[in-house]
Amino acid sequence: MAGASAETILKEIQSEVQRFTNGAHQSDDITLVVLKVK
């Protein structure tokens, strides 16, 4: 995933969080920050 865009990485993380929680209700916000350093 090192060559992927920040947006692609973000979407993949969101997808994996949804899969991991199996649709369970979120009791708090989730904040994601993806930084690409060159």
C-alpha positions as CSV (number, residue, x, y, z in Angstrom):
1,M,0.0,0.0,0.0
2,A,3.1,2.2,0.1
3,G,2.5,3.5,-3.4
4,A,-1.3,4.2,-2.9
5,S,-2.7,7.7,-2.7
6,A,-3.7,9.1,0.7
7,E,-7.3,8.9,-0.3
8,T,-7.0,5.2,-1.2
9,I,-5.3,4.4,2.1
10,L,-8.0,6.3,4.0
11,K,-10.8,4.4,2.3
12,E,-9.1,1.1,2.9
13,I,-8.8,1.9,6.6
14,Q,-12.5,2.9,6.8
15,S,-13.5,-0.3,5.1
16,E,-11.4,-2.4,7.5
17,V,-12.8,-0.6,10.5
18,Q,-16.4,-1.4,9.3
19,R,-15.5,-5.0,8.7
20,F,-13.8,-5.3,12.2
21,T,-16.7,-3.7,14.0
22,N,-19.2,-5.8,12.0
23,G,-21.7,-2.9,11.9
24,A,-21.7,-2.3,15.6
25,H,-23.0,1.1,16.8
26,Q,-20.2,3.6,17.3
27,S,-20.4,5.4,20.6
28,D,-17.7,8.0,19.7
29,D,-16.3,9.7,16.7
30,I,-13.5,8.2,14.6
31,T,-10.9,10.6,13.3
32,L,-8.4,9.4,10.6
33,V,-5.4,11.4,9.3
34,V,-3.3,10.0,6.5
35,L,0.1,11.7,5.8
36,K,2.3,10.9,2.9
37,V,5.9,12.0,3.4
38,K,8.2,12.2,0.4
